[in-house]
Amino acid sequence: MSNEDEQLAGQFQPNQHLSNKHHMAIPWHDFFTNDNFTSASEANLVERAAIVGRIGLMMLSYGTGAWRVRDSMNIVARKLKMTCSVDIGLVSLEYTCMDAHHSYTQAISLPTTGVNTTKLSYMEQFIQDFDAHGDDMTIGDIHARLEKIAHSKGNYAPWQVAVAAALACSAFVFLLGGGPVEMVCSFIGAGLGNYVRRKMRDRHITLIAVIGVAVAVACLTYLLSLTILQMGFGVSSRHEAGYIGAMLFTIPGFPFITSGLDLSKLDMRSGLERLAYAAIIIIVSTVVGWVVAMMVNLRPENFPTIALSPLVYMLLRLPASFCGVFGFSIMFNSTPKMAALAGLIGAVANTTRLELVDLTSIPAGAAAFIGAMIAGMLAWVVKKKVRYPQISITVPSIVIMVPGLYMYRAMYNIGLTSIGVGALWLSKALMIVVFLPLGLIAARIITDPKWRHNG
């Protein structure tokens, strides 16, 4: 279990509210009396409202957007014969539950944010079961099941998550134009960098320190690996540009995409907070990468040209896109099956996007929109078959489309006071970042009746 899982699970442990932690845990069981025998539908308002709040906070903690958090709370509230109104942020929510005679308001928060697609899948299954059989469940049954979900262990050890990041970043480098040397060095750098990040999070280190140290380790490890290859095999120093790929495991794809989805549903607070959170990570990552580059004289030049025919390049992009999406999905704690499904969707969507840019005059932003829309449509088809949360498949499949290289080059050039060049790279990145959630939004509007209505 990662540090994030432990911290978030800690929010639901009843006996920690007297600890010295900065974020005090919520004593959920103190809200209930005779919870093993009381039917949830017959409980008092405070008890019913606490169930709604706990479910909403758990959904929020696993990385889903505000719309899905609100929808889940509404389903449970209706089943418990209440009306629920909720205001949702990145790590907190304030909600009011009302029945025929009274109302109850509560403000609750998390110590941090994260993504856990496996637990999100468990929660969505619980919501479906509650909608069908909630009248027959006691308060004890509900909280026992929530406790089981909250305390379920992560699927992967730190070294496994490190390998997943290494696989994703090496595939990412190939898709950006890198060759075998860049891929090997990025694999080593990203793997060690993400391993350090995971171990630091396990020790409750704050976000900015974790990102900064992880990026520095990844970049320096890339340089060390390239130096060894130069000394042992005479590899050219022109391959140093691949160090950017070693730090791409820090791309905050989930909050970036969900911020756009939230803003489209007018969940302004959640959308803006998620966008700010993603911006913090990107700024810290790119600034640290730039500082390291200045210290060791690394330059983000273009990759050496690879002599491949367009057909061969396209055929290689398919497995590379699959590996990149699969690796990112594993980092989000997806099960291997869930990660493989996301990988297949990403292979089709991302390869289509790249081919459109190479073979047509379609701008990169428009191609990103088409790729994201394809991913959203395919995820809708897959969801009907396997019942995984749609966001758990769609977001990992388009994270690989987020232009991390453009963002870093923008910061690098701005740091050198080449404002014009930096602004050019930044504008390219922003166009893609804007169109990615728009593609998913278009797919959701087409396929999901609940999504395309405001009521």
N, C-alpha and C positions, 0 to 999 in steps of 0.2 A: 504493500500500500504506500502510495506516495505521501509526501508531507501535506499536499493539498487535501487529499482524501482524509487524512487523519485530522486535520484542522476542521474540515467541514463536518466530518462525522462527530467531532467533539462538540459541535453546537447542539447535538441532539442527545448528549449524555446527561442524565438527570442529576448526577451527583457531583458535577464540577463547578456549580455556580458560586461556590465559595473559594475557588482557587484564585491565585494571584495573576492569572493571565489578563492581558490587556482587554481582550474581548471575552466577557463572561459568558459561559455556556447557559443555554436556556433550560430551566428545570421543567421539562414538559410534563412529567408525571405529577408535578405538584398541582396541575390544573384539574386533576381528575380524582374522583372518589368512586370506589367499587367499580373500577373500569373493566374488570373481567366479566361483570354480569350486566352492566348497563348497555342497552341497545343504543347505538350512536344516534338514531333518530329520536330517542326519548331523553337524551341528555339535555342538560341546561344550556343556555346560550353560550356561556363562557367555555364550556367543554367542547361544544360543536365548533365554535370559532377557533379554538386552539388547534383542532384537527385541520381546519382549512389553512390556518397560518403555517403550520408545520409542513404541510404538503407543498404550499407555495414556496417556502424557504428552501426546501430540499430540491425542488425543480430548478430554482434559481441557482443553487449551488453547483449544479451539474452542467451549467453552461448554456441552457436553452434561452431563447429570447423572451421578452416580456409578454408577447402575445400568447405564447404557449403556457407561461406561468399563470396568466390571468384566466385563460380558458380552463386549465386544470382546477384552479380554485373555484371557478364558477360551477363546474360540473359537480364538485363535492358539495358546495354550498346549496345548490338546488336540491340535491339528494337529501340534504339535512334540513330542508325546508327553511332556508335563509336566503337573503339577498346579500351579495358581497360586492364591495367597491374597494379597489386596491390601486395604490400608486407604487410603481416598481422602479428601482434603480439598479445599479450594477451589483451592489452587495447588501442592499436593504430593501425592505418593503413596508409600507404602512397600509393597513387595511381596516375596514369596518364591516362587521357582519350585523345584519338586522333581521329580526323576525317580526311578528305582528305587534309586539308591545315594547321591545327594548332594542338597544344597539350596543355593540361592544367594539372598541377600537384598540388596536395594538400596533406598535412599531417594533420590528425585529430586524436583526442584521447578521451578516456573516463576517468572519475575520478576514477572509480573502476570497478571491474568485478563481475559478478553474473550469476545466472541461472533463467530464467523465461520461462518455457515451453509453457505456454498459449500464451504469446506474440510471442514466436517463431512460434507457429502454425498460429497465425494471419498473421505474416510476410510471411510465406510460401504460405498461401492462396493469399496474395497480389501479390507475385511474379508470381504465376500461372495466376491470373487475368491480370496482366500487360503483361505477355507474350502473352495472347490471345487478349487483347483489348487495349494495351498501345497506339496504334496509335490514338485512339479516346479520350484519356484522356488529359485534360489540366494540366498545372503545378499546378494550384490551386486545381484541383481534387486530384492530387497525394499527395500534401502536407497536404491537409485536412485529407486524409485517414491515412497518416503517423502520423499526430498529434493525431488522435483518438487512434491509436495503442499505441503510446508512452505514452499517458496520461491515458490509461485505468488502473483502480485500480486493486490492487492485489485481489486474490480470497479469502484470508483468513486473519483473525485478528491475532494478536500475540499469543493469547491464543490457537487458533486453530492450529497454526504451532507448538506450544509447545506440544500439545496433539499428533500431528503427530509424532514429534521426540520421545516422550515418547513411543508411540506404536511401532515405528521402533526399538528403542533400546531394549525394553523388548523382542521383537521377536528375535532380534539379539542375545541376551543373551541366550535364549533357544536354538537357533541353534548352539551356541558355547558349549553347555553342561550344562547350568545353569538350576536351578529349580524354583519353584514358589517364593521363598524368593528373589532370585537374580532378578527375573523378576519384582516383585513389587517394590523393592528398586530402580532398574534401571529406571522403569517407572517414579517414583517421581523425581529422580535425573536428568534424561535427560530432563524431561518436564520443570523443573525449570531452568536448565542450558540453554536450547534453548530459553526459554522465555527471560532470561537475555540477551542472545546474540542478539535476535531480537530487544529488546528495546534499547540496546547500538548502534546497527546499525542505528536505527531510529534517533539517536542523533549524527550521523556522527562520531562516535568514530573509530579510526584507527584499521586496521585488527588485528594486534598482540594483542592489548589490549582486543579486543572483544573476541578473541579465548581464551586467557589466563584466563580472568575472568569467562567466561562461563564454561570452563573445571573445574576450581577450585570450582565454585558453584555446578556443577554436582557431583563432587567427594565428597564434604563435605555434600551435601544433601543426597547422598547415605549412607554415614556413619551415619548421624543423623537418617535416617529412620531405618537402621539396628539396631542402639542402642535402639530405641524405641521398635522395635520388640523383642529385647533381654530382655528388662526390662518388657515388657507387656506379652510376650508369651514364653519366655525362648528359643528363637531361638539361635542356635549355632553361634559362631563367625567365623566358617569355611566359612560362606557365604560372607565374606568380599571381596572375589576375584571378585565378580560381579561389583565392582565399575568401573572396566574397561568398562563394557557395558554402564554405564551411560554417558560416554564421547564420545561414538562412533558416535554421531550425527555430530561431526566435521569432519568426514571423507570426504575429498575432491574428491568424486567419479567422478564428472563430469569433472573437469580439468585433473584428472588422466587418464581417459579413452580417452578423446578427444586429450590429448597430444600424446598418442600412435597412434591414427588415423591420426593426422597431420604429425607425423614423418614418417608414412608409405607412405604418399603422398609427401614426401620430403618438406613439409612446416616446415623447420627446426626451423626458428625463432619462429613461433607460438608454435610448439611442445615443444621446450626447455623452452620457457617462461611459458607455462602452467605447465610443469613438475616442474619447479622451484617454481611456486606459490603453487602447491600441496605440495611440500616438505616443504615449509615454514610453512604451516598450520599443517602438521604432526609433524614437529619438535617442534613447539610451544606447540601443544596439549600434546605430550608425555612428554616433559620436565616439563610442569606445572603439569601434572598428577603424574610424578615421585616426584617432590618437595612436593606436597600435601601428597603423600604416605609416604614420609620420615618424614614429620611433625607429622602425626597422626598414624604412624606405620601400614599402610596398606600393604598387601603383595599379589601379583598376583599369588596365588597358584591355583592348579587345582580345578575345581568345584567338589563338592561331587557327587558321582555316583548316577544316577537316574535309578531305577529298572524298565525299560521298555523293552518290547520285541522289536526286530528289526522291526517287522511289525507295531506295535503301534508307534514306534519312527518315521518311515517313514510317517505314516498318519498324525502325528502331525507336521512334518516338512512342509508339504504342506500349511496349514493355517498360520504357523509361517512365512514362506517365503513370502506368500501373504501379510501379515500384515506389514512385514518389508519393502518390496518394496513399498507398498501403502503409508506408512508413509513417506518414503524418497521422493516419487513423490509429495506428498502434500507440502513438504518443498521446492520443486522446483516450486511451484505455478501451478502444473498441475490441470486440472479440475478433479472432482471426476471420471468421465468416463475414462479419460486418465490414471489416477492413477490406476483404477481398471484393465484396460487392461494390464498395466505394471505389476501389481501385479500378474495377472494370468500367464503371461509369466515368471516372476521371480519364481513363485511357482513351475512350471515345471522344469525350467532350474536349479535353485539352489538345489532343492531336488534331481534331477538327479546327480548333481555334488557331493553332500554329500553322496549319496548312492554308487556312484562309489568308493569314497575313503574308505567307510566302508566295502564294500562287495567284492571289487576286489583289485588287487595289483597295480592299476593305481596310479602313483604319484599325489600329490595334484595339481601341476602345469598343468599336462595333463588333469586332471578332470576339472580344471578351464577353460581350453581351450574348452573342449567339452561343458561345461555349457554355456559359453559365445556364442559359435557358435549356440547352440540351441536357445538361446535368440535372436540372430540376425536373424536367419531363421524365427522364429515365428513372430518377429516384421515385417519382410518383408511381410508375409501373412496378418497380421493385417493392415498394412499400405495400402494395396491394397483395403481393405474393408472400412476403416474409414478415410483415407487421413491425419492422424496425421503425423507430422515430425518423421521420423524413430528414430532419436537420442533421441527424447523425450520419447520414449518407451523403447529403448534398454538400454540406460545408467542407468536409475533408476532400471531396472530389474537386473543389474549385480553389482550395487553399494554394495549390500548386500554381494557380494562375496569378496569384498576388505578385506584383512586380517588385520583389525585394531588391533585385539588382539595380533597378532604376532608382529606388529610394536611397540606396547606399551611394550611388554615383552622384545623386543630387547633393547629399550631405558632404561628400568628399570635395566636390568642386566648390560648394559654398564655403567650406572650411578653408579653401585655398583662395577665397575671394574671387573666384571665377563665377560671378553671380549669374551671368547670362547662360553659361553652360549648365550650371546647377539648376537654374529655373527651367531650362529645357527638359532636363531629366525629371524634375519634379512634376512638370505639367504632363509628361508622358505617363508617369506613375499615377497621377490623380485621375486621368481619363480612364485608365483601366480599373482602378479601385472604385470609381463611381459606377461603372457599367456592370461590374460583377454582381453586386446585389440587385441591380435592376433586372438582370437576366433571371435571377432566382425569383424575384417578385413577379415578373411576367409569367413564369411557369406556375407559380402558386395561384395567381389570379385565374389562369386558364383551368387548372385542375382541381382547385379546392373551393367549394362554394362558401364555406365558412370564412375563408380568407378574403374573398372578393367583396364581402358585404361589411358595412360598418356596424350594423346592429348586433 
